[in-house]
Amino acid sequence: MAFSLFGGSDKKDSGAAPTSGDSSNVNSIKENLQAQILQEIALTNATELISKISNNCYEKCILNPGSSLSTADATCLDQCSEKYIQAWNTISRRYLARVQSESKN
Amino acid sequence: MSQISKNDISQLDEASQVELLKFVESENAKAKLQSSIHMFTDMCFKKCVPTITMGSVSPAESTCLTNCVDRFLDTNIFVVNKISKSMQK
């Protein structure tokens, strides 16, 4: 499935009712739930990123909408997307560093 | 599309439920940070990258982006202080 690209997995719950108190079943239920939560978070993150990149790069690259995406359009979108992701990383590092140093004060 | 069922959670012993709750809280906090990062990137990309001339961030743009985040946080602190002072009067 597409969302496996973004850190998720296809693991589904077995559906069989486990015997309560069986520790290996408890662990697998717990791990399954944690995996599902992580998957949903990864999907949310990816969706947000796609939305932001689309909006920003459409604005910067497609100034005169034609009847199809030209090669120039595609190159611009490509460069813009890469740039945006780099910007995201730069800002992420800075923000997290600042949050950590503020929480120490 | 969530497949998390109440039945699964109720099968867990209390220690596991507590562990799961802590996990959810921790991931929730991380998700809020990520959401902020998305907001800052959107805002600062618009301020710092006027046109697309290449496929990577230049050193000048990089400085602009980090300044952008820092100044926004400073602004936020400034506004919080100002409003809380005016609320004390």
N, CA and C atoms of all chains as a GROMACS GRO file, in nm:
protein
  582
    1MET      N    1   0.085  -0.119   0.000
    1MET     CA    2   0.000   0.000   0.000
    1MET      C    3   0.088   0.124   0.000
    2ALA      N    4   0.037   0.234  -0.053
    2ALA     CA    5   0.118   0.355  -0.069
    2ALA      C    6   0.174   0.405   0.062
    3PHE      N    7   0.094   0.395   0.172
    3PHE     CA    8   0.143   0.457   0.294
    3PHE      C    9   0.261   0.383   0.356
    4SER      N   10   0.297   0.268   0.302
    4SER     CA   11   0.414   0.201   0.357
    4SER      C   12   0.540   0.279   0.324
    5LEU      N   13   0.535   0.368   0.219
    5LEU     CA   14   0.649   0.452   0.185
    5LEU      C   15   0.680   0.549   0.297
    6PHE      N   16   0.578   0.582   0.378
    6PHE     CA   17   0.595   0.688   0.475
    6PHE      C   18   0.611   0.633   0.615
    7GLY      N   19   0.664   0.512   0.627
    7GLY     CA   20   0.699   0.460   0.759
    7GLY      C   21   0.592   0.371   0.820
    8GLY      N   22   0.484   0.348   0.747
    8GLY     CA   23   0.379   0.264   0.806
    8GLY      C   24   0.399   0.118   0.770
    9SER      N   25   0.308   0.033   0.815
    9SER     CA   26   0.316  -0.108   0.776
    9SER      C   27   0.176  -0.159   0.752
   10ASP      N   28   0.166  -0.274   0.688
   10ASP     CA   29   0.036  -0.330   0.654
   10ASP      C   30  -0.017  -0.421   0.762
   11LYS      N   31   0.054  -0.432   0.874
   11LYS     CA   32   0.016  -0.529   0.977
   11LYS      C   33  -0.126  -0.504   1.026
   12LYS      N   34  -0.206  -0.610   1.025
   12LYS     CA   35  -0.343  -0.598   1.075
   12LYS      C   36  -0.354  -0.683   1.200
   13ASP      N   37  -0.452  -0.650   1.279
   13ASP     CA   38  -0.481  -0.729   1.397
   13ASP      C   39  -0.528  -0.868   1.354
   14SER      N   40  -0.489  -0.973   1.422
   14SER     CA   41  -0.528  -1.108   1.383
   14SER      C   42  -0.679  -1.128   1.395
   15GLY      N   43  -0.741  -1.052   1.487
   15GLY     CA   44  -0.887  -1.061   1.497
   15GLY      C   45  -0.931  -1.169   1.594
   16ALA      N   46  -0.843  -1.266   1.621
   16ALA     CA   47  -0.880  -1.374   1.714
   16ALA      C   48  -0.873  -1.322   1.856
   17ALA      N   49  -0.971  -1.353   1.939
   17ALA     CA   50  -0.973  -1.306   2.077
   17ALA      C   51  -0.869  -1.383   2.157
   18PRO      N   52  -0.768  -1.313   2.210
   18PRO     CA   53  -0.664  -1.384   2.284
   18PRO      C   54  -0.711  -1.420   2.424
   19THR      N   55  -0.647  -1.520   2.483
   19THR     CA   56  -0.678  -1.556   2.621
   19THR      C   57  -0.621  -1.447   2.710
   20SER      N   58  -0.703  -1.392   2.798
   20SER     CA   59  -0.649  -1.283   2.878
   20SER      C   60  -0.546  -1.340   2.975
   21GLY      N   61  -0.438  -1.261   2.997
   21GLY     CA   62  -0.332  -1.306   3.086
   21GLY      C   63  -0.220  -1.378   3.011
   22ASP      N   64  -0.242  -1.412   2.886
   22ASP     CA   65  -0.138  -1.477   2.805
   22ASP      C   66  -0.038  -1.368   2.764
   23SER      N   67   0.084  -1.372   2.817
   23SER     CA   68   0.173  -1.256   2.804
   23SER      C   69   0.222  -1.236   2.661
   24SER      N   70   0.241  -1.344   2.585
   24SER     CA   71   0.291  -1.321   2.448
   24SER      C   72   0.182  -1.256   2.364
   25ASN      N   73   0.056  -1.288   2.391
   25ASN     CA   74  -0.054  -1.223   2.320
   25ASN      C   75  -0.067  -1.078   2.360
   26VAL      N   76  -0.049  -1.053   2.492
   26VAL     CA   77  -0.057  -0.915   2.540
   26VAL      C   78   0.048  -0.830   2.470
   27ASN      N   79   0.170  -0.887   2.461
   27ASN     CA   80   0.277  -0.811   2.395
   27ASN      C   81   0.246  -0.784   2.250
   28SER      N   82   0.188  -0.884   2.181
   28SER     CA   83   0.164  -0.863   2.038
   28SER      C   84   0.049  -0.765   2.017
   29ILE      N   85  -0.050  -0.766   2.108
   29ILE     CA   86  -0.158  -0.667   2.098
   29ILE      C   87  -0.100  -0.528   2.118
   30LYS      N   88  -0.017  -0.516   2.221
   30LYS     CA   89   0.044  -0.387   2.253
   30LYS      C   90   0.127  -0.337   2.135
   31GLU      N   91   0.210  -0.426   2.081
   31GLU     CA   92   0.296  -0.387   1.969
   31GLU      C   93   0.214  -0.349   1.847
   32ASN      N   94   0.108  -0.424   1.823
   32ASN     CA   95   0.018  -0.393   1.711
   32ASN      C   96  -0.043  -0.256   1.725
   33LEU      N   97  -0.092  -0.226   1.846
   33LEU     CA   98  -0.154  -0.096   1.870
   33LEU      C   99  -0.053   0.015   1.852
   34GLN      N  100   0.067  -0.007   1.906
   34GLN     CA  101   0.171   0.096   1.891
   34GLN      C  102   0.206   0.117   1.744
   35ALA      N  103   0.217   0.007   1.670
   35ALA     CA  104   0.249   0.017   1.527
   35ALA      C  105   0.140   0.093   1.453
   36GLN      N  106   0.014   0.065   1.487
   36GLN     CA  107  -0.097   0.135   1.420
   36GLN      C  108  -0.094   0.284   1.449
   37ILE      N  109  -0.063   0.318   1.575
   37ILE     CA  110  -0.056   0.459   1.611
   37ILE      C  111   0.055   0.528   1.533
   38LEU      N  112   0.173   0.465   1.529
   38LEU     CA  113   0.286   0.523   1.456
   38LEU      C  114   0.253   0.539   1.309
   39GLN      N  115   0.183   0.441   1.255
   39GLN     CA  116   0.145   0.445   1.114
   39GLN      C  117   0.054   0.563   1.083
   40GLU      N  118  -0.044   0.585   1.172
   40GLU     CA  119  -0.138   0.696   1.150
   40GLU      C  120  -0.065   0.829   1.159
   41ILE      N  121   0.029   0.838   1.253
   41ILE     CA  122   0.104   0.963   1.268
   41ILE      C  123   0.191   0.987   1.144
   42ALA      N  124   0.256   0.882   1.095
   42ALA     CA  125   0.341   0.895   0.976
   42ALA      C  126   0.257   0.938   0.857
   43LEU      N  127   0.138   0.883   0.845
   43LEU     CA  128   0.050   0.916   0.734
   43LEU      C  129   0.004   1.062   0.742
   44THR      N  130  -0.030   1.105   0.862
   44THR     CA  131  -0.070   1.245   0.881
   44THR      C  132   0.043   1.339   0.840
   45ASN      N  133   0.164   1.305   0.882
   45ASN     CA  134   0.281   1.386   0.851
   45ASN      C  135   0.303   1.395   0.700
   46ALA      N  136   0.296   1.281   0.634
   46ALA     CA  137   0.318   1.277   0.490
   46ALA      C  138   0.211   1.358   0.416
   47THR      N  139   0.086   1.342   0.459
   47THR     CA  140  -0.024   1.415   0.396
   47THR      C  141  -0.004   1.565   0.408
   48GLU      N  142   0.036   1.609   0.526
   48GLU     CA  143   0.059   1.751   0.550
   48GLU      C  144   0.172   1.802   0.461
   49LEU      N  145   0.280   1.726   0.453
   49LEU     CA  146   0.395   1.766   0.372
   49LEU      C  147   0.355   1.778   0.225
   50ILE      N  148   0.282   1.680   0.175
   50ILE     CA  149   0.238   1.682   0.035
   50ILE      C  150   0.152   1.804   0.009
   51SER      N  151   0.062   1.834   0.102
   51SER     CA  152  -0.026   1.948   0.086
   51SER      C  153   0.053   2.079   0.081
   52LYS      N  154   0.146   2.096   0.176
   52LYS     CA  155   0.225   2.219   0.182
   52LYS      C  156   0.312   2.236   0.058
   53ILE      N  157   0.378   2.128   0.017
   53ILE     CA  158   0.466   2.136  -0.100
   53ILE      C  159   0.384   2.169  -0.225
   54SER      N  160   0.272   2.102  -0.240
   54SER     CA  161   0.186   2.128  -0.357
   54SER      C  162   0.146   2.274  -0.364
   55ASN      N  163   0.096   2.326  -0.252
   55ASN     CA  164   0.052   2.465  -0.250
   55ASN      C  165   0.164   2.563  -0.277
   56ASN      N  166   0.273   2.549  -0.204
   56ASN     CA  167   0.384   2.642  -0.218
   56ASN      C  168   0.447   2.634  -0.357
   57CYS      N  169   0.469   2.516  -0.406
   57CYS     CA  170   0.540   2.501  -0.533
   57CYS      C  171   0.450   2.533  -0.652
   58TYR      N  172   0.322   2.507  -0.638
   58TYR     CA  173   0.230   2.550  -0.746
   58TYR      C  174   0.236   2.702  -0.759
   59GLU      N  175   0.233   2.769  -0.645
   59GLU     CA  176   0.236   2.914  -0.644
   59GLU      C  177   0.363   2.970  -0.707
   60LYS      N  178   0.478   2.904  -0.678
   60LYS     CA  179   0.604   2.956  -0.726
   60LYS      C  180   0.639   2.913  -0.868
   61CYS      N  181   0.585   2.801  -0.910
   61CYS     CA  182   0.629   2.743  -1.038
   61CYS      C  183   0.529   2.757  -1.153
   62ILE      N  184   0.401   2.751  -1.122
   62ILE     CA  185   0.302   2.751  -1.230
   62ILE      C  186   0.238   2.889  -1.235
   63LEU      N  187   0.308   2.981  -1.300
   63LEU     CA  188   0.262   3.119  -1.302
   63LEU      C  189   0.155   3.142  -1.408
   64ASN      N  190   0.169   3.073  -1.520
   64ASN     CA  191   0.069   3.082  -1.626
   64ASN      C  192   0.021   2.942  -1.661
   65PRO      N  193  -0.087   2.895  -1.600
   65PRO     CA  194  -0.129   2.756  -1.624
   65PRO      C  195  -0.157   2.731  -1.772
   66GLY      N  196  -0.085   2.632  -1.828
   66GLY     CA  197  -0.105   2.595  -1.968
   66GLY      C  198  -0.195   2.474  -1.977
   67SER      N  199  -0.194   2.409  -2.091
   67SER     CA  200  -0.282   2.292  -2.108
   67SER      C  201  -0.219   2.164  -2.059
   68SER      N  202  -0.092   2.172  -2.016
   68SER     CA  203  -0.025   2.057  -1.953
   68SER      C  204   0.098   2.109  -1.880
   69LEU      N  205   0.162   2.021  -1.802
   69LEU     CA  206   0.285   2.060  -1.732
   69LEU      C  207   0.401   2.058  -1.831
   70SER      N  208   0.463   2.174  -1.854
   70SER     CA  209   0.578   2.177  -1.945
   70SER      C  210   0.702   2.121  -1.874
   71THR      N  211   0.810   2.101  -1.953
   71THR     CA  212   0.935   2.050  -1.893
   71THR      C  213   0.988   2.150  -1.792
   72ALA      N  214   0.976   2.278  -1.826
   72ALA     CA  215   1.020   2.382  -1.734
   72ALA      C  216   0.941   2.376  -1.604
   73ASP      N  217   0.809   2.357  -1.617
   73ASP     CA  218   0.723   2.343  -1.499
   73ASP      C  219   0.771   2.228  -1.413
   74ALA      N  220   0.794   2.114  -1.477
   74ALA     CA  221   0.833   1.992  -1.404
   74ALA      C  222   0.966   2.011  -1.332
   75THR      N  223   1.062   2.076  -1.401
   75THR     CA  224   1.193   2.101  -1.339
   75THR      C  225   1.176   2.191  -1.217
   76CYS      N  226   1.098   2.296  -1.234
   76CYS     CA  227   1.076   2.389  -1.124
   76CYS      C  228   1.012   2.318  -1.005
   77LEU      N  229   0.910   2.235  -1.034
   77LEU     CA  230   0.842   2.162  -0.927
   77LEU      C  231   0.938   2.068  -0.855
   78ASP      N  232   1.024   2.004  -0.935
   78ASP     CA  233   1.123   1.912  -0.880
   78ASP      C  234   1.217   1.985  -0.785
   79GLN      N  235   1.272   2.097  -0.834
   79GLN     CA  236   1.366   2.175  -0.753
   79GLN      C  237   1.298   2.231  -0.628
   80CYS      N  238   1.177   2.280  -0.649
   80CYS     CA  239   1.102   2.339  -0.538
   80CYS      C  240   1.075   2.236  -0.429
   81SER      N  241   1.033   2.116  -0.469
   81SER     CA  242   1.003   2.010  -0.371
   81SER      C  243   1.127   1.974  -0.290
   82GLU      N  244   1.240   1.958  -0.359
   82GLU     CA  245   1.364   1.926  -0.289
   82GLU      C  246   1.400   2.036  -0.190
   83LYS      N  247   1.386   2.158  -0.238
   83LYS     CA  248   1.417   2.274  -0.156
   83LYS      C  249   1.328   2.278  -0.031
   84TYR      N  250   1.201   2.252  -0.052
   84TYR     CA  251   1.107   2.258   0.060
   84TYR      C  252   1.143   2.157   0.166
   85ILE      N  253   1.176   2.035   0.122
   85ILE     CA  254   1.211   1.930   0.217
   85ILE      C  255   1.338   1.966   0.294
   86GLN      N  256   1.437   2.025   0.224
   86GLN     CA  257   1.558   2.072   0.292
   86GLN      C  258   1.522   2.180   0.394
   87ALA      N  259   1.436   2.271   0.354
   87ALA     CA  260   1.393   2.378   0.444
   87ALA      C  261   1.326   2.318   0.567
   88TRP      N  262   1.243   2.218   0.546
   88TRP     CA  263   1.173   2.150   0.655
   88TRP      C  264   1.274   2.093   0.754
   89ASN      N  265   1.378   2.030   0.701
   89ASN     CA  266   1.481   1.972   0.788
   89ASN      C  267   1.557   2.079   0.867
   90THR      N  268   1.594   2.186   0.798
   90THR     CA  269   1.665   2.296   0.864
   90THR      C  270   1.582   2.352   0.979
   91ILE      N  271   1.456   2.379   0.949
   91ILE     CA  272   1.368   2.437   1.049
   91ILE      C  273   1.341   2.339   1.163
   92SER      N  274   1.324   2.214   1.130
   92SER     CA  275   1.302   2.111   1.230
   92SER      C  276   1.418   2.107   1.329
   93ARG      N  277   1.542   2.105   1.278
   93ARG     CA  278   1.660   2.104   1.365
   93ARG      C  279   1.662   2.226   1.456
   94ARG      N  280   1.640   2.343   1.396
   94ARG     CA  281   1.648   2.467   1.473
   94ARG      C  282   1.539   2.472   1.581
   95TYR      N  283   1.418   2.439   1.543
   95TYR     CA  284   1.304   2.445   1.635
   95TYR      C  285   1.323   2.350   1.752
   96LEU      N  286   1.362   2.226   1.723
   96LEU     CA  287   1.380   2.126   1.828
   96LEU      C  288   1.494   2.166   1.922
   97ALA      N  289   1.603   2.222   1.864
   97ALA     CA  290   1.713   2.269   1.948
   97ALA      C  291   1.666   2.379   2.042
   98ARG      N  292   1.586   2.469   1.989
   98ARG     CA  293   1.536   2.580   2.068
   98ARG      C  294   1.440   2.531   2.178
   99VAL      N  295   1.352   2.441   2.143
   99VAL     CA  296   1.258   2.385   2.242
   99VAL      C  297   1.334   2.318   2.355
  100GLN      N  298   1.438   2.241   2.318
  100GLN     CA  299   1.518   2.173   2.420
  100GLN      C  300   1.590   2.270   2.511
  101SER      N  301   1.645   2.378   2.453
  101SER     CA  302   1.720   2.471   2.536
  101SER      C  303   1.625   2.555   2.622
  102GLU      N  304   1.506   2.582   2.572
  102GLU     CA  305   1.409   2.658   2.651
  102GLU      C  306   1.359   2.574   2.768
  103SER      N  307   1.346   2.444   2.747
  103SER     CA  308   1.292   2.359   2.853
  103SER      C  309   1.394   2.335   2.963
  104LYS      N  310   1.523   2.364   2.931
  104LYS     CA  311   1.626   2.348   3.034
  104LYS      C  312   1.634   2.470   3.124
  105ASN      N  313   1.582   2.585   3.076
  105ASN     CA  314   1.591   2.709   3.155
  105ASN      C  315   1.494   2.709   3.271
  106MET      N  316  -1.020   0.471   0.920
  106MET     CA  317  -0.949   0.351   0.879
  106MET      C  318  -0.876   0.285   0.994
  107SER      N  319  -0.905   0.332   1.117
  107SER     CA  320  -0.834   0.278   1.232
  107SER      C  321  -0.886   0.138   1.262
  108GLN      N  322  -0.792   0.048   1.290
  108GLN     CA  323  -0.832  -0.087   1.326
  108GLN      C  324  -0.813  -0.114   1.474
  109ILE      N  325  -0.796  -0.008   1.550
  109ILE     CA  326  -0.778  -0.025   1.694
  109ILE      C  327  -0.915  -0.052   1.755
  110SER      N  328  -0.930  -0.166   1.822
  110SER     CA  329  -1.061  -0.199   1.878
  110SER      C  330  -1.056  -0.196   2.029
  111LYS      N  331  -1.170  -0.159   2.086
  111LYS     CA  332  -1.181  -0.154   2.232
  111LYS      C  333  -1.156  -0.292   2.293
  112ASN      N  334  -1.198  -0.395   2.220
  112ASN     CA  335  -1.181  -0.532   2.269
  112ASN      C  336  -1.033  -0.562   2.292
  113ASP      N  337  -0.947  -0.519   2.194
  113ASP     CA  338  -0.804  -0.542   2.208
  113ASP      C  339  -0.752  -0.474   2.334
  114ILE      N  340  -0.790  -0.347   2.352
  114ILE     CA  341  -0.737  -0.271   2.465
  114ILE      C  342  -0.782  -0.332   2.597
  115SER      N  343  -0.907  -0.379   2.602
  115SER     CA  344  -0.956  -0.434   2.728
  115SER      C  345  -0.890  -0.568   2.761
  116GLN      N  346  -0.828  -0.631   2.660
  116GLN     CA  347  -0.758  -0.757   2.686
  116GLN      C  348  -0.624  -0.734   2.756
  117LEU      N  349  -0.578  -0.610   2.756
  117LEU     CA  350  -0.446  -0.584   2.814
  117LEU      C  351  -0.454  -0.572   2.965
  118ASP      N  352  -0.348  -0.617   3.030
  118ASP     CA  353  -0.339  -0.597   3.175
  118ASP      C  354  -0.314  -0.450   3.204
  119GLU      N  355  -0.330  -0.413   3.333
  119GLU     CA  356  -0.323  -0.271   3.366
  119GLU      C  357  -0.188  -0.209   3.334
  120ALA      N  358  -0.081  -0.283   3.362
  120ALA     CA  359   0.053  -0.229   3.335
  120ALA      C  360   0.070  -0.195   3.188
  121SER      N  361   0.020  -0.283   3.102
  121SER     CA  362   0.029  -0.258   2.958
  121SER      C  363  -0.055  -0.140   2.916
  122GLN      N  364  -0.173  -0.127   2.980
  122GLN     CA  365  -0.259  -0.013   2.946
  122GLN      C  366  -0.192   0.119   2.983
  123VAL      N  367  -0.128   0.120   3.099
  123VAL     CA  368  -0.056   0.240   3.143
  123VAL      C  369   0.057   0.271   3.045
  124GLU      N  370   0.129   0.166   3.008
  124GLU     CA  371   0.240   0.184   2.914
  124GLU      C  372   0.189   0.240   2.782
  125LEU      N  373   0.076   0.189   2.736
  125LEU     CA  374   0.018   0.235   2.610
  125LEU      C  375  -0.026   0.380   2.620
  126LEU      N  376  -0.085   0.416   2.735
  126LEU     CA  377  -0.127   0.555   2.756
  126LEU      C  378  -0.008   0.649   2.750
  127LYS      N  379   0.102   0.608   2.815
  127LYS     CA  380   0.222   0.691   2.812
  127LYS      C  381   0.275   0.704   2.669
  128PHE      N  382   0.269   0.593   2.597
  128PHE     CA  383   0.314   0.594   2.457
  128PHE      C  384   0.230   0.693   2.376
  129VAL      N  385   0.099   0.688   2.394
  129VAL     CA  386   0.010   0.778   2.320
  129VAL      C  387   0.038   0.923   2.354
  130GLU      N  388   0.059   0.951   2.484
  130GLU     CA  389   0.090   1.088   2.527
  130GLU      C  390   0.219   1.137   2.463
  131SER      N  391   0.320   1.050   2.465
  131SER     CA  392   0.450   1.088   2.411
  131SER      C  393   0.441   1.112   2.260
  132GLU      N  394   0.372   1.024   2.190
  132GLU     CA  395   0.357   1.041   2.045
  132GLU      C  396   0.273   1.163   2.012
  133ASN      N  397   0.176   1.192   2.096
  133ASN     CA  398   0.092   1.308   2.079
  133ASN      C  399   0.174   1.437   2.090
  134ALA      N  400   0.262   1.440   2.188
  134ALA     CA  401   0.349   1.557   2.206
  134ALA      C  402   0.439   1.574   2.084
  135LYS      N  403   0.495   1.462   2.036
  135LYS     CA  404   0.580   1.467   1.917
  135LYS      C  405   0.500   1.516   1.796
  136ALA      N  406   0.378   1.472   1.785
  136ALA     CA  407   0.294   1.510   1.670
  136ALA      C  408   0.265   1.659   1.672
  137LYS      N  409   0.247   1.715   1.792
  137LYS     CA  410   0.224   1.860   1.803
  137LYS      C  411   0.347   1.936   1.756
  138LEU      N  412   0.465   1.888   1.793
  138LEU     CA  413   0.588   1.953   1.747
  138LEU      C  414   0.597   1.949   1.596
  139GLN      N  415   0.565   1.832   1.540
  139GLN     CA  416   0.569   1.820   1.394
  139GLN      C  417   0.473   1.916   1.327
  140SER      N  418   0.358   1.932   1.385
  140SER     CA  419   0.258   2.022   1.331
  140SER      C  420   0.312   2.165   1.330
  141SER      N  421   0.380   2.204   1.440
  141SER     CA  422   0.441   2.337   1.446
  141SER      C  423   0.547   2.352   1.339
  142ILE      N  424   0.628   2.249   1.321
  142ILE     CA  425   0.733   2.255   1.219
  142ILE      C  426   0.672   2.275   1.080
  143HIS      N  427   0.560   2.210   1.054
  143HIS     CA  428   0.492   2.229   0.925
  143HIS      C  429   0.450   2.375   0.908
  144MET      N  430   0.396   2.431   1.014
  144MET     CA  431   0.349   2.569   1.009
  144MET      C  432   0.466   2.664   0.985
  145PHE      N  433   0.576   2.644   1.058
  145PHE     CA  434   0.693   2.732   1.043
  145PHE      C  435   0.753   2.720   0.904
  146THR      N  436   0.764   2.597   0.856
  146THR     CA  437   0.825   2.576   0.724
  146THR      C  438   0.743   2.646   0.616
  147ASP      N  439   0.612   2.634   0.625
  147ASP     CA  440   0.523   2.699   0.529
  147ASP      C  441   0.546   2.850   0.529
  148MET      N  442   0.545   2.907   0.649
  148MET     CA  443   0.559   3.051   0.666
  148MET      C  444   0.698   3.099   0.621
  149CYS      N  445   0.802   3.029   0.666
  149CYS     CA  446   0.939   3.075   0.640
  149CYS      C  447   0.983   3.046   0.496
  150PHE      N  448   0.932   2.942   0.438
  150PHE     CA  449   0.960   2.915   0.296
  150PHE      C  450   0.909   3.032   0.211
  151LYS      N  451   0.790   3.081   0.244
  151LYS     CA  452   0.733   3.194   0.171
  151LYS      C  453   0.816   3.320   0.192
  152LYS      N  454   0.870   3.338   0.313
  152LYS     CA  455   0.948   3.459   0.342
  152LYS      C  456   1.089   3.453   0.283
  153CYS      N  457   1.147   3.335   0.283
  153CYS     CA  458   1.290   3.325   0.254
  153CYS      C  459   1.325   3.276   0.114
  154VAL      N  460   1.230   3.213   0.046
  154VAL     CA  461   1.260   3.158  -0.087
  154VAL      C  462   1.166   3.223  -0.188
  155PRO      N  463   1.205   3.339  -0.242
  155PRO     CA  464   1.115   3.412  -0.332
  155PRO      C  465   1.096   3.344  -0.467
  156THR      N  466   1.208   3.292  -0.526
  156THR     CA  467   1.196   3.224  -0.654
  156THR      C  468   1.277   3.093  -0.652
  157ILE      N  469   1.244   3.005  -0.742
  157ILE     CA  470   1.313   2.876  -0.747
  157ILE      C  471   1.417   2.883  -0.858
  158THR      N  472   1.545   2.895  -0.819
  158THR     CA  473   1.651   2.898  -0.919
  158THR      C  474   1.735   2.771  -0.918
  159MET      N  475   1.729   2.698  -0.805
  159MET     CA  476   1.803   2.573  -0.798
  159MET      C  477   1.732   2.473  -0.706
  160GLY      N  478   1.785   2.350  -0.703
  160GLY     CA  479   1.716   2.244  -0.629
  160GLY      C  480   1.763   2.226  -0.487
  161SER      N  481   1.840   2.323  -0.436
  161SER     CA  482   1.884   2.311  -0.297
  161SER      C  483   1.879   2.448  -0.231
  162VAL      N  484   1.884   2.447  -0.099
  162VAL     CA  485   1.875   2.570  -0.021
  162VAL      C  486   2.013   2.634  -0.014
  163SER      N  487   2.023   2.762  -0.052
  163SER     CA  488   2.152   2.831  -0.047
  163SER      C  489   2.186   2.866   0.098
  164PRO      N  490   2.315   2.894   0.127
  164PRO     CA  491   2.353   2.931   0.264
  164PRO      C  492   2.276   3.053   0.315
  165ALA      N  493   2.256   3.150   0.226
  165ALA     CA  494   2.181   3.270   0.266
  165ALA      C  495   2.037   3.235   0.302
  166GLU      N  496   1.977   3.148   0.220
  166GLU     CA  497   1.838   3.106   0.249
  166GLU      C  498   1.832   3.028   0.378
  167SER      N  499   1.934   2.945   0.402
  167SER     CA  500   1.939   2.864   0.523
  167SER      C  501   1.943   2.952   0.647
  168THR      N  502   2.027   3.057   0.640
  168THR     CA  503   2.034   3.153   0.752
  168THR      C  504   1.900   3.220   0.772
  169CYS      N  505   1.839   3.260   0.661
  169CYS     CA  506   1.707   3.325   0.667
  169CYS      C  507   1.606   3.234   0.736
  170LEU      N  508   1.608   3.106   0.700
  170LEU     CA  509   1.511   3.011   0.758
  170LEU      C  510   1.530   2.998   0.909
  171THR      N  511   1.655   2.984   0.954
  171THR     CA  512   1.677   2.968   1.098
  171THR      C  513   1.643   3.098   1.171
  172ASN      N  514   1.679   3.212   1.113
  172ASN     CA  515   1.640   3.339   1.173
  172ASN      C  516   1.489   3.352   1.182
  173CYS      N  517   1.424   3.306   1.076
  173CYS     CA  518   1.276   3.314   1.069
  173CYS      C  519   1.213   3.242   1.188
  174VAL      N  520   1.258   3.120   1.216
  174VAL     CA  521   1.203   3.043   1.329
  174VAL      C  522   1.233   3.114   1.460
  175ASP      N  523   1.362   3.152   1.478
  175ASP     CA  524   1.402   3.216   1.602
  175ASP      C  525   1.322   3.343   1.628
  176ARG      N  526   1.310   3.429   1.526
  176ARG     CA  527   1.238   3.555   1.545
  176ARG      C  528   1.090   3.531   1.570
  177PHE      N  529   1.033   3.428   1.509
  177PHE     CA  530   0.892   3.399   1.536
  177PHE      C  531   0.873   3.360   1.681
  178LEU      N  532   0.962   3.276   1.732
  178LEU     CA  533   0.951   3.233   1.872
  178LEU      C  534   0.972   3.351   1.966
  179ASP      N  535   1.070   3.439   1.931
  179ASP     CA  536   1.090   3.560   2.011
  179ASP      C  537   0.963   3.645   2.010
  180THR      N  538   0.902   3.658   1.893
  180THR     CA  539   0.778   3.736   1.879
  180THR      C  540   0.669   3.678   1.968
  181ASN      N  541   0.660   3.547   1.966
  181ASN     CA  542   0.559   3.479   2.044
  181ASN      C  543   0.577   3.508   2.193
  182ILE      N  544   0.702   3.499   2.241
  182ILE     CA  545   0.732   3.526   2.382
  182ILE      C  546   0.700   3.671   2.414
  183PHE      N  547   0.737   3.761   2.323
  183PHE     CA  548   0.712   3.903   2.340
  183PHE      C  549   0.563   3.929   2.359
  184VAL      N  550   0.484   3.872   2.270
  184VAL     CA  551   0.339   3.893   2.274
  184VAL      C  552   0.278   3.834   2.400
  185VAL      N  553   0.324   3.716   2.439
  185VAL     CA  554   0.274   3.654   2.562
  185VAL      C  555   0.301   3.746   2.682
  186ASN      N  556   0.424   3.798   2.690
  186ASN     CA  557   0.459   3.887   2.800
  186ASN      C  558   0.373   4.012   2.801
  187LYS      N  559   0.358   4.072   2.683
  187LYS     CA  560   0.281   4.196   2.673
  187LYS      C  561   0.136   4.174   2.717
  188ILE      N  562   0.076   4.068   2.665
  188ILE     CA  563  -0.064   4.041   2.697
  188ILE      C  564  -0.080   4.008   2.846
  189SER      N  565   0.012   3.930   2.900
  189SER     CA  566  -0.003   3.893   3.042
  189SER      C  567   0.017   4.014   3.132
  190LYS      N  568   0.105   4.108   3.088
  190LYS     CA  569   0.122   4.232   3.166
  190LYS      C  570  -0.006   4.314   3.164
  191SER      N  571  -0.065   4.326   3.045
  191SER     CA  572  -0.185   4.409   3.036
  191SER      C  573  -0.302   4.344   3.108
  192MET      N  574  -0.297   4.212   3.125
  192MET     CA  575  -0.403   4.144   3.198
  192MET      C  576  -0.388   4.161   3.348
  193GLN      N  577  -0.263   4.194   3.391
  193GLN     CA  578  -0.242   4.211   3.535
  193GLN      C  579  -0.285   4.346   3.584
  194LYS      N  580  -0.299   4.441   3.490
  194LYS     CA  581  -0.333   4.578   3.535
  194LYS      C  582  -0.476   4.583   3.587
   0.00000   0.00000   0.00000
